[in-house]
Amino acid sequence: MQRTNSARNTPQPGAQILQLIRRAVLDGVLRPGVRVPSSRELARELNVARNTIVAVYEQLKAEGMLVAGHGSG
């Protein structure tokens, strides 16, 4: 189930970002071993809260689509 912003009935940014990254992994656009931006960097680029990106990355790690190397960037 996708979270929505009830005022506009549109998906929340975190859900959209999660879907986009998940699709990039499944389509082979993001290949194994490729570094993703830090949560701070991606949040800044997308103009969203860092906690949004942290939650997305945590979900992707839980799904086995992302392996974290804390502080390795």
C-alpha atoms as one frame of an Amber mdcrd trajectory, in Angstrom:
protein
   0.000   0.000   0.000   1.341   3.368  -0.989   1.204   6.321   1.377  -0.451
   9.361  -0.072  -0.734  13.000   0.744  -4.462  13.242   1.489  -4.633  16.916
   0.520  -3.692  16.140  -3.062  -4.016  12.344  -3.104  -0.489  12.053  -4.495
   2.222   9.638  -3.371   4.523  10.954  -0.648   8.090  11.750  -1.745   9.560
   8.781   0.140   7.256   6.338  -1.629   8.100   7.842  -5.014  11.844   7.769
  -4.348  11.628   4.189  -3.096   9.807   3.108  -6.245  12.281   4.884  -8.511
  15.357   3.391  -6.853  13.768  -0.053  -6.636  12.921   0.101 -10.368  16.471
   1.231 -11.201  17.862  -1.794  -9.347  15.429  -4.234 -10.960  16.051  -2.797
 -14.439  19.823  -3.007 -13.999  20.345   0.744 -14.100  21.860   0.578 -10.610
  24.239  -2.331 -10.826  25.847  -4.250  -7.959  28.767  -2.379  -6.459  27.649
   1.053  -7.674  27.672   3.638  -4.908  24.519   5.575  -4.266  24.684   9.141
  -2.979  24.848   9.703   0.757  21.510  10.385   2.406  22.511  14.015   2.934
  23.569  14.480  -0.665  20.468  12.852  -2.153  18.151  14.732   0.214  19.764
  17.997  -0.834  19.524  17.128  -4.546  15.854  16.126  -4.279  14.933  18.871
  -1.816  13.468  16.460   0.738  14.187  15.814   4.391  17.220  13.636   5.084
  15.012  11.366   7.222  13.002  10.607   4.081  16.099   9.303   2.315  17.288
   7.451   5.419  13.924   5.649   5.556  14.130   4.800   1.841  17.659   3.441
   2.200  16.671   1.416   5.280  13.763  -0.133   3.375  16.007  -0.991   0.435
  18.530  -2.575   2.815  15.734  -4.618   4.402  14.750  -5.839   0.921  18.345
  -6.783   0.144  18.581  -4.228  -2.665  21.123  -2.022  -0.936  24.199  -2.836
   1.100  25.409  -0.108   3.406  28.978   0.829   4.042  28.531   3.418   6.785
  30.844   6.360   6.323  32.566   4.857   3.324  31.684   7.687   0.943
